């Protein structure tokens, strides 16, 4: 099929490359000149494991091309997939301005029947609104489908071909079957439903996963008060098949482009519809608190933050991505600088993205040993494998007293670090101090 994918962000670019790899003729539409120029020049504007190989092969085979002219691309389209950004507004609402702009252009330029597939995450009810406001008024029949994505950044290409399920929301069975043909080479349960229910599946999934993270962080905080160890508690809880082990890792909480935006968005939708989603409000509050808790731990262990030198390991919101959106490290570094600390930070991929978001006084380097030199404390904010296996004996030789380690991901070995002479502090982990 001939597919137009609008928006070359994480979701759109992965979708475009993978659909092209499956043999479809794909045009990626990107309005940002710098990003479009990179894509046409053979340079990916973002990092995603395995994506560069797929991108190069599909471009070379001429199954994938890029343009900034949506109207021209529409002329040949069987399916138009919308994958533009839907960021949060300050009040928690989802900013749908890009969705509206693209939908308006599609309707104005439509000269033959086709299907619009919504990949962007939009609040429940958006599809019906778009049909009423835009697509029902087009000169030609336009079918609308909600097809939410469940890709995890860092392994999105793998997730595309190995999804837990493929969800299609549509009011017409034939249209749903046509969209499911896009995934004919993928073995996964394929679930069809109405449009609004499909939109809700995405929000409900992310809200539930965020709830698990905030719940285990609350349990970890309680462990510290009663003398339990979350590293023993969480795995045993996760052995219950009704609960499962995933998303039970205590620490700094969730970040990224999905969980923060979607929890706030669902909370706003609930309030707008006259319902107070108290559980979700608590999830959001707990997650914000974890970042402040990390700063408090450093303040207590260092006896204050003014003039203290602190190294932060990790800037991306999770390993294997350069994405810093809603990353805990970014907020924590800002807090530390505001409190008078001297901060240096390392990350193997995210430095370029973080540089414009952090105060200029923050020293950035891809080399963790460089930022650890002279530090009195270190915060592990992202559990990159290369940080976990650092030569901690060498690290101690580079640092200054009191040699504090705040393990924001509970990913390090407390006993080993304590034996080396560090003051180790995790989240819900039994404290271990130097003898």
C-alpha positions as CSV (number, residue, x, y, z in Angstrom):
1,X,0.0,0.0,0.0
2,X,1.0,3.6,-0.4
3,X,1.2,5.2,3.1
4,X,1.9,8.7,4.2
5,X,3.2,9.1,7.7
6,X,2.9,12.7,9.1
7,X,5.4,13.6,11.7
8,X,8.9,12.1,12.0
9,X,9.3,12.0,15.7
10,X,9.9,8.8,17.7
11,X,6.6,7.1,16.7
12,X,6.3,8.5,13.2
13,X,9.8,7.7,12.1
14,X,9.7,4.2,13.6
15,X,6.4,3.6,11.9
16,X,7.5,4.9,8.5
17,X,10.7,2.8,8.5
18,X,9.1,-0.4,9.7
19,X,6.1,-0.1,7.3
20,X,8.6,0.5,4.5
21,X,10.6,-2.5,5.6
22,X,7.4,-4.6,5.3
23,X,7.2,-3.6,1.6
24,X,4.8,-0.7,1.6
25,X,5.6,2.5,-0.3
26,X,6.0,5.1,2.4
27,X,6.4,8.9,2.4
28,X,7.4,10.5,5.6
29,X,6.1,14.1,6.0
30,X,8.1,16.5,8.2
31,X,7.6,20.2,8.5
32,X,10.8,21.1,10.5
33,X,13.4,22.1,7.9
34,X,16.4,20.9,10.0
35,X,14.9,17.5,10.7
36,X,13.8,17.0,7.1
37,X,17.3,18.0,5.8
38,X,18.9,15.4,8.1
39,X,16.5,12.7,6.9
40,X,17.2,13.4,3.3
41,X,20.9,13.5,3.9
42,X,21.0,10.1,5.5
43,X,21.2,11.3,9.1
44,X,18.7,10.2,11.8
45,X,17.5,13.1,14.0
46,X,17.1,10.8,17.0
47,X,18.6,7.6,18.4
48,X,16.6,4.4,18.5
49,X,18.3,1.0,18.6
50,X,18.1,-0.8,15.3
51,X,16.4,2.0,13.5
52,X,19.4,3.3,11.5
53,X,19.8,-0.1,9.7
54,X,16.1,-0.2,8.8
55,X,16.1,3.4,7.7
56,X,19.1,3.0,5.4
57,X,17.8,-0.2,3.8
58,X,14.4,1.2,3.1
59,X,15.7,4.5,1.7
60,X,18.2,2.6,-0.5
61,X,15.4,0.3,-1.8
62,X,13.3,3.4,-2.5
63,X,10.4,2.2,-0.3
64,X,10.9,5.3,1.9
65,X,11.2,8.9,1.0
66,X,10.6,12.2,2.8
67,X,8.9,15.5,2.0
68,X,7.5,18.6,3.7
69,X,4.6,18.8,1.2
70,X,1.7,17.0,2.8
71,X,-0.8,18.1,0.1
72,X,1.4,16.6,-2.6
73,X,1.9,13.4,-0.6
74,X,-1.9,13.0,-0.1
75,X,-2.4,12.7,-3.9
76,X,-1.0,9.2,-3.9
77,X,-2.0,7.9,-0.5
78,X,-4.1,4.9,0.4
79,X,-3.6,5.5,4.1
80,X,-2.5,8.7,5.9
81,X,-1.0,8.0,9.3
82,X,-1.0,10.9,11.8
83,X,2.0,10.8,14.2
84,X,2.5,14.4,15.2
85,X,3.2,15.6,18.8
86,X,0.5,15.9,21.4
87,X,2.4,17.5,24.3
88,X,1.0,18.6,27.6
89,X,-0.2,22.1,28.3
90,X,0.5,23.7,31.7
91,X,-3.0,22.8,33.0
92,X,-2.6,19.1,32.0
93,X,-4.6,19.4,28.8
94,X,-3.3,17.7,25.7
95,X,-2.2,20.1,23.0
96,X,-4.0,18.9,19.9
97,X,-3.0,21.9,17.7
98,X,-0.8,19.9,15.4
99,X,-3.5,17.2,15.1
100,X,-6.0,19.8,14.1
101,X,-3.7,21.5,11.6
102,X,-2.9,18.2,9.9
103,X,-6.5,17.1,9.9
104,X,-7.6,20.4,8.3
105,X,-5.0,20.1,5.6
106,X,-5.9,16.5,4.8
107,X,-9.6,17.5,4.3
108,X,-8.7,20.5,2.1
109,X,-6.4,18.5,-0.1
110,X,-8.4,15.2,-0.3
111,X,-9.3,14.4,-3.9
112,X,-9.8,10.7,-3.5
113,X,-11.1,8.3,-0.8
114,X,-8.5,7.1,1.7
115,X,-8.1,6.1,5.4
116,X,-6.8,8.3,8.1
117,X,-5.0,6.4,10.9
118,X,-4.4,8.1,14.2
119,X,-1.1,7.0,15.7
120,X,-0.7,10.1,17.9
121,X,-1.9,9.6,21.5
122,X,-5.1,11.6,21.7
123,X,-7.7,11.8,24.6
124,X,-10.8,9.6,24.4
125,X,-13.4,11.3,22.3
126,X,-10.9,13.0,20.0
127,X,-11.7,10.7,17.1
128,X,-15.4,11.5,17.1
129,X,-14.6,15.2,17.3
130,X,-12.2,15.0,14.4
131,X,-14.8,13.2,12.3
132,X,-17.4,15.8,13.1
133,X,-15.2,18.8,12.7
134,X,-13.0,17.8,9.7
135,X,-13.4,14.4,8.0
136,X,-17.2,14.3,7.6
137,X,-16.9,17.6,5.7
138,X,-14.4,16.5,3.1
139,X,-15.3,16.4,-0.6
140,X,-14.6,12.7,-0.8
141,X,-15.2,9.9,1.7
142,X,-12.5,9.7,4.4
143,X,-12.5,6.8,6.9
144,X,-11.0,7.3,10.3
145,X,-9.2,4.7,12.5
146,X,-7.7,4.9,15.9
147,X,-4.6,2.7,16.0
148,X,-2.7,3.5,19.2
149,X,1.0,2.7,19.6
150,X,2.6,0.9,22.5
151,X,6.2,1.3,21.6
152,X,8.9,1.6,24.3
153,X,11.7,4.1,23.5
154,X,15.0,2.3,23.2
155,X,13.5,-0.9,21.8
156,X,10.7,0.6,19.6
157,X,11.8,-1.3,16.5
158,X,11.7,-4.6,18.3
159,X,8.3,-3.7,19.8
160,X,6.9,-2.9,16.4
161,X,7.4,-6.4,15.3
162,X,6.7,-8.1,18.6
163,X,3.7,-6.2,20.1
164,X,1.5,-7.6,22.9
165,X,-1.5,-6.6,20.8
166,X,-2.5,-4.5,17.9
167,X,-5.6,-2.3,18.7
168,X,-7.7,-0.9,15.9
169,X,-10.7,1.3,16.7
170,X,-13.1,1.9,13.8
171,X,-16.8,2.1,13.1
172,X,-16.5,0.1,9.8
173,X,-15.4,-3.5,9.7
174,X,-14.0,-3.3,6.1
175,X,-11.8,-0.3,7.0
176,X,-10.6,-2.1,10.1
177,X,-9.5,-5.1,8.0
178,X,-7.7,-2.8,5.6
179,X,-5.7,-1.2,8.4
180,X,-4.9,-4.6,9.9
181,X,-3.3,-5.6,6.5
182,X,-0.5,-3.2,7.5
183,X,0.4,-5.7,10.1
184,X,0.0,-8.9,8.1
185,X,3.6,-9.8,8.7
186,X,3.3,-9.5,12.5
187,X,2.1,-12.3,14.7
188,X,0.1,-10.7,17.6
189,X,-3.4,-10.6,18.9
190,X,-5.4,-8.1,16.8
191,X,-8.2,-6.5,18.7
192,X,-10.9,-4.3,17.1
193,X,-13.3,-2.0,18.9
194,X,-15.0,1.4,18.6
195,X,-12.8,4.5,18.2
196,X,-13.2,6.0,21.7
197,X,-12.5,2.6,23.4
198,X,-9.3,2.3,21.4
199,X,-8.2,5.7,22.5
200,X,-9.0,4.8,26.1
201,X,-6.9,1.6,25.9
202,X,-3.8,3.7,25.3
203,X,-4.4,6.0,28.3
204,X,-5.6,3.2,30.6
205,X,-2.5,1.1,29.8
206,X,0.0,3.9,30.5
207,X,-1.9,5.1,33.6
208,X,-1.9,1.6,35.1
209,X,1.9,1.2,34.5
210,X,2.5,4.6,36.0
211,X,0.4,3.5,39.0
212,X,2.6,0.4,39.5
213,X,5.7,2.6,39.5
214,X,4.3,5.1,42.0
215,X,2.9,2.3,44.2
216,X,6.3,0.6,44.5
217,X,7.9,3.9,45.3
218,X,5.5,4.5,48.1
219,X,6.2,1.0,49.4
220,X,10.0,1.8,49.2
221,X,9.5,5.0,51.2
222,X,7.6,3.0,53.8
223,X,10.4,0.4,53.8
224,X,12.9,3.1,54.9
225,X,10.7,4.0,57.9
226,X,10.0,0.5,59.1
227,X,13.4,-1.1,58.3
228,X,12.5,-3.3,55.4
229,X,14.4,-3.6,52.1
230,X,12.5,-2.9,48.8
231,X,15.1,-5.1,47.0
232,X,13.7,-8.1,48.9
233,X,10.1,-6.9,48.9
234,X,9.5,-6.0,45.3
235,X,10.7,-9.2,43.6
236,X,8.7,-11.3,46.0
237,X,5.6,-9.2,45.4
238,X,6.2,-9.5,41.6
239,X,6.2,-13.3,41.8
240,X,2.5,-13.1,42.3
241,X,1.2,-13.9,38.8
242,X,-1.7,-11.5,39.3
243,X,0.8,-8.6,39.8
244,X,3.9,-9.5,37.7
245,X,7.5,-8.3,38.1
246,X,7.4,-5.5,35.6
247,X,7.4,-1.8,36.7
248,X,8.2,-2.6,40.3
249,X,11.6,-1.0,40.3
250,X,11.7,1.7,43.0
251,X,13.7,4.9,42.5
252,X,13.3,8.3,40.9
253,X,10.0,7.5,39.2
254,X,8.9,7.6,35.6
255,X,9.7,10.2,32.9
256,X,9.7,10.3,29.1
257,X,7.2,11.4,26.5
258,X,4.3,9.1,27.5
259,X,3.6,8.4,31.2
260,X,3.8,12.0,32.4
261,X,1.8,13.4,29.5
262,X,-0.8,10.6,29.5
263,X,-1.4,10.6,33.3
264,X,-1.9,14.3,33.3
265,X,-4.0,14.2,30.2
266,X,-6.3,11.5,31.5
267,X,-6.6,13.4,34.8
268,X,-7.7,16.5,32.9
269,X,-10.2,14.4,30.8
270,X,-11.6,13.0,34.0
271,X,-12.0,16.4,35.6
272,X,-13.5,17.9,32.4
273,X,-16.1,15.2,32.4
274,X,-17.0,15.8,36.1
275,X,-15.1,12.9,37.6
276,X,-12.3,13.2,40.2
277,X,-9.7,10.4,39.4
278,X,-8.2,10.5,42.9
279,X,-6.0,7.5,42.4
280,X,-4.4,9.0,39.3
281,X,-3.9,12.3,41.0
282,X,-1.9,10.5,43.7
283,X,0.2,8.7,41.1
284,X,1.2,12.0,39.6
285,X,1.9,13.5,43.0
286,X,4.1,10.6,44.2
287,X,6.1,10.7,41.0
288,X,6.9,14.4,41.4
289,X,7.8,13.8,45.0
290,X,10.5,11.2,44.2
291,X,12.6,13.8,42.5
292,X,12.5,16.1,45.5
293,X,13.2,13.2,47.7
294,X,16.5,12.6,45.9
295,X,17.6,16.2,46.6
296,X,16.6,15.8,50.2
297,X,18.7,12.7,50.5
298,X,21.8,14.5,49.1
299,X,21.1,17.5,51.4
300,X,21.0,15.3,54.5
301,X,24.1,13.2,53.6
302,X,26.2,16.2,52.6
303,X,25.1,18.4,55.5
304,X,23.8,21.0,53.0
305,X,24.2,21.7,49.3
306,X,25.8,25.1,49.0
307,X,29.2,24.7,47.4
308,X,28.9,21.0,47.3
309,X,30.2,19.2,44.2
310,X,27.8,16.6,42.9
311,X,28.1,14.3,39.9
312,X,24.9,13.1,38.2
313,X,25.2,10.0,36.1
314,X,22.5,9.9,33.4
315,X,20.4,12.5,31.7
316,X,18.0,10.5,29.5
317,X,14.8,9.4,31.2
318,X,15.9,5.8,30.8
319,X,18.8,3.9,29.2
320,X,19.2,3.3,25.5
321,X,17.6,6.6,24.4
322,X,18.7,10.2,24.0
323,X,15.2,11.4,25.1
324,X,15.3,13.8,28.1
325,X,11.6,14.7,28.0
326,X,10.3,14.7,31.7
327,X,13.6,13.0,32.7
328,X,14.1,13.0,36.5
329,X,17.7,14.0,36.1
330,X,16.8,17.3,34.5
331,X,14.5,18.5,37.3
332,X,16.9,17.2,40.0
333,X,19.9,19.1,38.5
334,X,17.9,22.3,38.3
335,X,16.9,21.9,42.0
336,X,20.5,21.2,43.0
337,X,21.8,24.3,41.1
338,X,19.1,26.4,42.7
339,X,20.2,25.2,46.1
340,X,23.8,26.3,45.4
341,X,25.4,23.0,44.4
342,X,28.1,22.7,41.7
343,X,26.8,20.0,39.3
344,X,28.5,18.0,36.6
345,X,26.6,15.3,34.6
346,X,27.4,12.5,32.2
347,X,25.4,10.6,29.6
348,X,26.4,8.6,26.6
349,X,23.7,9.9,24.3
350,X,21.6,12.7,25.8
351,X,24.2,15.5,26.3
352,X,23.2,17.4,23.2
353,X,19.5,17.4,24.0
354,X,20.2,18.3,27.7
355,X,22.5,21.2,27.1
356,X,19.8,23.6,26.1
357,X,17.6,22.5,29.0
358,X,20.1,23.0,31.8
359,X,21.8,26.0,33.4
360,X,25.1,26.9,31.7
361,X,27.0,26.3,34.9
362,X,26.4,22.6,34.7
363,X,29.4,20.8,33.2
364,X,28.4,18.0,30.7
365,X,30.5,15.2,29.4
366,X,30.1,11.7,27.9
367,X,32.9,10.5,30.2
368,X,31.6,9.6,33.7
369,X,35.1,9.7,35.2
370,X,35.5,13.3,34.1
371,X,32.4,14.5,35.9
372,X,33.2,12.4,39.0
373,X,36.6,14.1,39.4
374,X,36.4,16.1,42.6
375,X,32.8,15.3,43.4
376,X,31.7,14.8,47.0
377,X,28.5,12.9,46.0
378,X,27.2,11.1,43.0
379,X,23.6,10.5,42.0
380,X,22.8,7.6,39.6
381,X,19.8,9.0,37.7
382,X,19.8,6.7,34.7
383,X,20.9,3.0,34.9
384,X,23.0,2.9,31.8
385,X,25.0,-0.4,31.9
386,X,28.3,1.4,31.5
387,X,27.6,3.3,34.7
388,X,26.7,0.2,36.7
389,X,30.1,-1.4,35.8
390,X,32.3,1.6,36.5
391,X,35.6,0.9,38.3
392,X,34.2,2.2,41.7
393,X,37.7,1.9,43.2
394,X,38.9,4.3,40.6
395,X,35.8,6.5,41.2
396,X,36.6,6.8,44.9
397,X,40.1,7.9,44.1
398,X,38.7,10.7,41.9
399,X,36.1,11.9,44.5
400,X,36.4,13.8,47.7
401,X,34.9,13.2,51.1
402,X,32.3,12.3,52.3
403,X,32.1,9.9,49.2
404,X,28.3,9.8,49.0
405,X,26.4,7.7,46.5
406,X,22.6,8.2,46.0
407,X,21.4,5.3,43.9
408,X,18.4,6.7,42.2
409,X,17.6,3.4,40.4
410,X,18.6,0.9,43.1
411,X,20.9,-0.6,40.4
412,X,24.3,-0.6,42.3
413,X,25.7,-3.1,44.8
414,X,25.4,-1.6,48.3
415,X,27.7,-4.0,50.0
416,X,30.5,-3.6,47.5
417,X,30.3,0.2,47.6
418,X,30.2,0.2,51.4
419,X,33.3,-2.0,51.5
420,X,35.1,0.5,49.3
421,X,34.3,3.3,51.8
422,X,31.3,5.0,50.2
423,X,28.2,6.2,52.0
424,X,25.5,4.4,50.0
425,X,21.9,5.5,49.9
426,X,19.2,3.9,47.8
427,X,15.4,4.2,47.7
428,X,13.8,1.8,50.2
429,X,17.1,-0.1,50.5
430,X,18.4,-0.8,54.0
431,X,21.1,1.8,54.8
432,X,24.7,0.8,54.8
433,X,27.3,3.1,56.2
434,X,31.0,2.9,56.5
435,X,32.3,1.2,59.6
